[in-house]
């Protein structure tokens, strides 16, 4: 049963990536018709958040905010002070 849920999650992520490519191609079509240079589309794998989930930018920002509110000692315990995400 666990394997079936895992496969369903992979199919869903694949479909989401396909949707993004279709939207990207539509954007490039609009750019070309207006005389703008087309964008290079790059599809990357999802960053794992543990088990079968993925990390979101919102979750990363919330984690940074929680660590900042807890103070410098907490940020060091979470893997360092500067996350490199421009915050």
C-alpha positions in Angstrom: 0.0 0.0 0.0 2.9 2.4 0.8 4.4 1.7 -2.6 1.1 2.7 -4.4 1.0 6.0 -2.5 4.6 6.7 -3.4 4.0 6.1 -7.1 0.9 8.3 -7.0 3.0 11.1 -5.5 5.6 10.7 -8.2 2.9 10.8 -10.9 1.4 14.0 -9.4 4.8 15.7 -9.3 5.5 14.7 -12.9 2.2 16.1 -13.9 2.9 19.4 -12.1 6.3 19.6 -13.9 4.6 19.0 -17.2 2.1 21.8 -16.4 4.9 24.2 -15.7 6.7 23.3 -18.9 3.4 24.0 -20.9 3.0 27.3 -19.1 6.6 28.2 -19.8 6.2 27.4 -23.5 3.1 29.6 -23.6 5.0 32.5 -22.0 7.8 32.0 -24.5 5.3 32.1 -27.4 4.0 35.4 -26.1 7.5 36.8 -25.7 8.4 35.8 -29.2 5.3 37.4 -30.7 6.2 40.6 -29.0 9.8 40.5 -30.2 11.4 39.6 -26.9 14.1 37.0 -26.4 12.7 33.6 -25.2 13.5 32.4 -21.7 15.5 29.2 -21.2 13.3 26.7 -19.4 15.0 24.4 -16.9 13.2 21.6 -15.0 14.8 20.6 -11.8 13.9 17.9 -9.3 12.1 18.7 -6.1 14.1 19.3 -2.9 13.1 16.6 -0.5 11.6 17.7 2.8 11.7 14.2 4.3 9.7 11.1 3.7 7.7 11.7 0.5 7.2 15.5 0.8 9.0 18.4 -0.8 10.1 21.7 0.7 8.4 24.9 -0.2 9.8 28.4 -0.1 7.1 29.3 2.4 8.2 26.5 4.7 11.9 27.6 4.4 10.9 31.2 5.2 8.8 30.1 8.2 11.7 28.0 9.5 14.1 31.0 9.1 11.6 33.3 10.9 11.1 30.9 13.8 14.9 30.4 14.2 15.4 34.2 14.1 12.7 34.8 16.7 14.3 32.1 18.9 17.7 33.9 18.9 21.2 33.3 17.6 21.8 30.1 19.6 18.8 28.5 18.0 20.0 29.4 14.5 23.4 27.8 15.2 21.7 24.7 16.4 19.7 24.5 13.1 22.9 24.4 11.0 24.3 27.9 11.0 23.3 31.5 11.0 23.5 32.5 7.3 21.1 30.4 5.2 22.3 32.0 2.0 18.8 32.8 0.9 19.1 36.6 1.1 17.1 37.1 4.2 
